[in-house]
Amino acid sequence: MVIRVLKYFCIILVASFAADVVAAKTVFPMPRLENSCAHTAVRRDVTTLGPTELQRFIRVVREMHRRGWMDGFGSMHDHISHQIHGNEHFFAWHRRFLRHFETLMQQIDPDVVLPYWNWGTFWNNPLADPVLSSAYFGGNGRPGDNCVIEGAEERWGRNYPSRNCLTRKYRYGSTTGAFWPMRAVRDVMNTAKTHAQFRSRIENGAHGIVHLGLGGDFETMWAPVDVLFFMHHAMIDKIWAEWQSRDPTRLHAVDGYDASRQPVTAQSLMPFYGEEVGTALSTNGPGYCYVYDDVPAPPAFRPRRSATLAFNAMVNNTQPLVPLAPHSPSPPRHAGNNGFTRPGGTAFYGKEPGSEADSSEEYEPPQPMDISWLKSRNMDIEEAQRMQRLVDNVVAQMNAERKQKSEPPVAGIQ
């Protein structure tokens, strides 16, 4: 009797999961990737976009939110979360996911390109980051209900996984805590030799600390309801692209295992999309057609793409895709507490830590990620602890170097 009840329970659970995934497919269009590149787009740091470029991007993502597509992305990511985290599908799948998002953006406005959020610029003081100000995408949620009430996503609602406002809840109440400095990220780039090593170290380090720091919806598996998710993961994708650029063989092969402990190769199929991992290994490959502004462009090549794995993208939303009407740029407006004047001013080029803009206080490394949170995201606790030791050492080195530079020279020593 118990076995029969368990059997029926499993059937109901699987059926429910399948129905939700099908629902995710019908919430928004599933465009097929092109087999060639008519042109190559350049993804840029969001803070370097001009006022008109930024306003066009914001208008497009607001329209995507209005159509319910953000909920669809959140639902898809949530339902297959354990297949795409903690294993070697992480990089390629999220690259495909971002391209799906960007393709839908370009069906609304063909000239809009997904930017990335370089959280490494203000890693030691994210509260000073203009991206988290009202001039861009807002910061912490409102006390009490954690609703985002400023910036491009001001007072957004969401319908997945339940009806609520879009939320962020900073890890330490009023602050996110520190993120990873780019020096630590590049230390990982310099030491990781295999795809599996690099993926594990980035996912369980620089990637995770940003999700946990912003909190609220951003630390859940339905985080794609927040457009910042896509800019954060564009930064992660950029980091992967830079690592790939250092060795041409990394554009053709992967290693490691999937969630079922089966080997992942270039011919393995990505969850949900059913496309081969190899099709997502180059940003400049057919259907992807983009590069990053400060990463060497990979050579254009045609990965093996099986006709039977083209992804049944014909299930589309019944709502027609109508381009937005021509618009006039919004007038300049000023940020709130942080004092930034974007959009409406010149491009804001972020400085790497260590510039004259830094304070004299010692840098604080990011704090260890919560074990319970790591488990909920199928992440590697031991790897996260190793990465914590790495970033602690890097920050300590940075502080020692800054101290040495600030000390007056000893008399008699030239």
HELIX and SHEET records of a PDB file:
HELIX    1   1 VAL A    2  VAL A   27  1                                  26    
HELIX    2   2 VAL A   46  THR A   48  5                                   3    
HELIX    3   3 PRO A   51  ARG A   66  1                                  16    
HELIX    4   4 TRP A   69  HIS A   79  1                                  11    
HELIX    5   5 SER A   81  ILE A   84  1                                   4    
HELIX    6   6 PHE A   90  ILE A  108  1                                  19    
HELIX    7   7 PRO A  126  ALA A  128  5                                   3    
HELIX    8   8 PRO A  130  LEU A  132  5                                   3    
HELIX    9   9 MET A  182  THR A  191  1                                  10    
HELIX   10  10 HIS A  195  ILE A  202  1                                   8    
HELIX   11  11 GLU A  203  HIS A  207  3                                   5    
HELIX   12  12 GLY A  208  LEU A  214  1                                   7    
HELIX   13  13 GLY A  216  GLU A  219  5                                   4    
HELIX   14  14 ALA A  223  VAL A  225  5                                   3    
HELIX   15  15 VAL A  227  SER A  245  1                                  19    
HELIX   16  16 PRO A  248  LEU A  251  5                                   4    
HELIX   17  17 VAL A  277  ALA A  280  5                                   4    
HELIX   18  18 ALA A  307  LEU A  309  5                                   3    
HELIX   19  19 ILE A  371  SER A  376  1                                   6    
HELIX   20  20 ILE A  381  SER A  406  1                                  26    
SHEET    1   A 2 ALA A  41  ARG A  43  0                                        
SHEET    2   A 2 TYR A 290  TYR A 292  1                                        
SHEET    1   B 2 GLY A 157  ARG A 158  0                                        
SHEET    2   B 2 ASN A 164  CYS A 165 -1                                        
END                                                                             
